[in-house]
């Protein structure tokens, strides 16, 4: 197995990404890491930290899509960027998974136009982990890839999230809930009202009905489905809880589990490849966990299982 890592993406790249690769090296067993980016810079960072550069493979490029660039234009105008090169290697089967903490929009554009969506999937989704107060975790999707959705998109998110929860986090028969403003079936906006019966009729998932914001961190459900606008608001609010707890010097195991470093990144589900997008401020620990999540997606054959679900 070969895992591609964009070492040029992220606010603290390439140092944080390269050092994260060294941490991942000791945790991924027989898998091989392919560092995608400026090889000369990577080798120097490794040598400065007394790490043998020959333990990695390299795909050299000096072109980078910056965080501030327009995603679609940048992907078109920079075919040799580390993100574009990573997707090309994934498409050609030269790597089995690809991870980057770079421009999220460019990662989504690359997914759509390079490896492309799984046949039958209308809109790939980005997921995040939601800690539960009682222990364990849930999965929330979409969290930003699709600000506006159709009812059938939410129905497909239920299938994608359910399989992801089952295969990656070993949650048996995960309960799928539709994020809404009330628990009653007749509550919600036009999108929620139209999505509810579609989810209810989907035999591939264990749909339990509507879930409210107050249910998000409880054991009420395992998979929470919503449009990307709503999901991104929830995600940013959840991230702020950890930041607030740190500023207030409030130490608590539950709030510690809001730390993004533990989860590494957000998979893009519904595309023909194992792809994980990391947080822009990822430090070496987060990069390591992003790589480990990528490996887990390959180990569990997640993409093929998703293909089978949408046949």
Residue pairs with C-beta under 8 A, 6 or more apart in sequence:
1 30
1 31
1 32
1 96
1 97
1 295
1 298
1 299
2 31
2 32
2 33
2 34
2 57
2 94
2 95
2 96
3 28
3 31
3 32
3 33
3 34
3 95
3 96
3 97
3 98
3 99
3 291
3 294
3 295
3 298
4 34
4 36
4 59
4 86
4 89
4 90
4 95
4 97
4 98
4 99
5 17
5 20
5 21
5 24
5 33
5 34
5 35
5 36
5 98
5 99
5 100
5 287
5 291
6 13
6 17
6 36
6 37
6 82
6 83
6 86
6 98
6 99
6 100
6 101
6 102
7 13
7 14
7 17
7 18
7 21
7 35
7 36
7 37
7 38
7 42
7 82
8 14
8 17
8 36
8 37
8 38
8 61
8 64
8 81
8 82
8 102
9 17
9 64
9 65
9 82
9 83
9 100
9 101
9 102
9 103
9 278
10 16
10 17
10 100
10 101
10 102
10 278
10 280
10 281
10 282
10 287
11 67
11 280
11 281
11 282
12 281
12 282
12 283
13 37
13 101
13 102
14 37
14 38
14 41
14 42
14 45
15 45
16 282
16 283
16 284
16 287
17 37
17 101
17 282
17 284
17 287
18 35
18 42
18 45
18 46
19 45
19 49
19 284
19 287
20 282
20 283
20 284
20 285
20 286
20 287
20 288
20 290
20 291
21 33
21 35
21 56
21 287
21 288
21 291
22 46
22 49
22 51
22 284
23 284
23 285
23 287
23 288
24 33
24 287
24 288
24 291
24 292
25 33
25 55
25 56
27 288
27 291
27 292
28 291
28 292
28 295
31 295
32 56
32 57
33 56
33 57
33 291
34 56
34 57
34 58
34 59
34 89
34 94
34 95
35 42
35 56
35 57
35 58
35 59
36 58
36 59
36 61
36 82
36 85
36 86
36 89
37 59
37 60
37 61
37 62
37 64
37 82
38 60
38 61
38 62
39 58
39 60
42 53
42 56
42 58
43 53
46 52
46 53
46 56
47 53
59 85
59 86
59 89
61 80
61 81
61 82
61 85
63 78
63 80
63 81
63 82
64 78
64 81
64 82
64 102
65 71
65 74
65 75
65 78
65 81
65 82
65 83
65 84
65 102
65 103
65 106
66 74
66 103
67 102
67 103
67 280
69 103
69 106
70 105
71 103
71 104
71 105
71 106
71 108
71 109
72 105
72 109
74 81
74 103
74 106
75 81
75 83
75 84
75 106
75 109
75 110
75 113
78 84
81 106
82 100
82 102
83 100
83 102
83 103
83 106
83 107
83 110
84 110
84 114
86 95
86 98
86 100
86 110
87 98
87 110
87 111
87 114
87 115
87 273
88 114
89 95
89 98
90 96
90 97
90 98
90 114
90 115
90 273
90 275
91 114
91 115
91 273
96 274
96 298
97 273
97 274
97 275
97 276
97 294
97 295
97 297
97 298
98 273
98 274
98 275
98 276
98 294
99 265
99 275
99 276
99 277
99 278
99 287
99 290
99 291
99 293
99 294
100 107
100 276
100 277
100 278
101 265
101 277
101 278
101 279
101 280
101 282
101 286
101 287
101 290
102 280
104 144
104 277
104 280
107 268
107 275
107 277
108 124
108 126
108 145
108 268
108 277
111 117
111 124
111 268
111 271
111 273
111 275
112 124
112 271
115 271
115 272
115 273
115 275
116 271
116 272
117 123
117 124
117 270
117 271
117 272
118 270
118 271
118 272
118 303
118 306
118 307
118 310
119 307
119 310
119 311
120 310
120 311
121 156
121 160
121 270
121 271
121 306
121 310
122 150
122 152
122 153
122 156
123 142
123 145
123 146
123 149
123 153
123 156
123 270
124 145
124 268
124 269
124 270
124 271
125 141
125 142
125 145
125 146
125 153
125 156
125 157
125 160
125 161
125 228
125 268
125 269
125 270
126 141
126 142
126 143
126 144
126 145
126 228
126 266
126 267
126 268
126 269
126 277
127 139
127 140
127 141
127 142
127 143
127 160
127 161
127 164
127 266
127 267
127 269
128 139
128 140
128 141
128 143
128 231
128 235
128 238
128 263
128 266
129 137
129 138
129 139
129 140
129 263
130 137
130 138
130 139
130 140
130 216
130 217
130 224
130 238
131 137
131 217
131 254
131 257
131 258
132 138
132 217
132 218
132 219
133 217
133 218
133 219
133 254
134 218
134 219
136 171
136 219
137 169
137 257
138 165
138 216
138 221
138 222
138 223
138 224
139 161
139 164
139 165
139 169
139 174
139 222
139 223
139 224
140 216
140 223
140 224
140 226
140 231
140 234
140 235
141 157
141 160
141 161
141 223
141 224
141 225
141 226
141 231
141 269
142 149
142 153
142 157
142 226
142 227
142 228
142 231
143 228
143 231
143 232
143 234
143 235
143 266
144 228
144 231
144 232
144 235
145 228
145 268
146 153
146 227
146 228
147 227
147 228
147 229
147 232
148 227
148 228
148 229
149 191
149 227
149 228
150 191
151 191
151 194
151 195
151 198
152 198
153 227
154 178
154 191
154 195
154 198
154 199
154 225
154 226
154 227
155 195
155 198
155 199
155 202
156 270
156 310
157 225
158 176
158 199
158 202
158 205
158 207
158 223
158 225
159 202
159 204
159 205
159 309
159 310
160 269
160 270
160 306
161 174
161 176
161 223
161 224
161 225
161 269
162 174
162 176
162 204
162 205
162 206
162 223
163 302
163 305
163 306
163 309
164 267
164 269
164 302
165 171
165 174
165 222
165 223
166 172
166 173
166 174
167 300
167 301
167 302
167 305
168 293
168 296
168 297
168 300
168 302
171 222
173 206
174 205
174 206
174 222
174 223
175 206
175 208
175 220
175 221
175 222
175 223
176 199
176 205
176 206
176 207
176 208
176 221
176 222
176 223
176 225
177 207
177 208
177 209
177 210
177 211
177 215
177 220
177 221
177 223
177 224
177 225
178 188
178 192
178 195
178 196
178 199
178 207
178 209
178 210
178 211
178 225
178 226
179 210
179 211
179 212
179 213
179 216
179 224
179 225
179 226
179 230
179 231
179 234
180 187
180 188
180 192
180 210
180 211
180 212
181 187
181 188
181 189
181 192
181 212
182 188
182 210
182 212
183 209
183 210
183 211
183 212
184 210
185 196
185 209
185 210
186 193
187 210
188 196
188 210
191 227
192 210
195 225
196 209
196 210
199 205
199 207
199 225
200 207
200 209
204 309
205 223
208 220
208 221
211 220
211 221
211 224
213 234
215 221
216 224
216 234
226 234
238 258
239 258
239 260
241 255
241 258
242 255
242 256
242 258
242 259
242 260
244 250
245 251
245 252
245 255
245 256
245 258
260 279
260 282
260 286
261 282
261 283
261 285
261 286
261 289
262 289
263 289
263 293
264 276
264 278
264 286
264 287
264 288
264 289
264 290
264 291
264 292
264 293
265 276
265 277
265 278
265 279
265 282
265 286
265 289
265 290
265 293
266 276
266 277
266 278
267 274
267 275
267 276
267 277
267 293
267 297
268 275
268 276
268 277
269 306
270 306
271 303
272 303
272 307
273 303
274 294
274 297
274 298
274 302
274 303
275 294
276 290
276 293
276 294
276 297
278 286
278 287
278 290
279 286
282 290
297 303
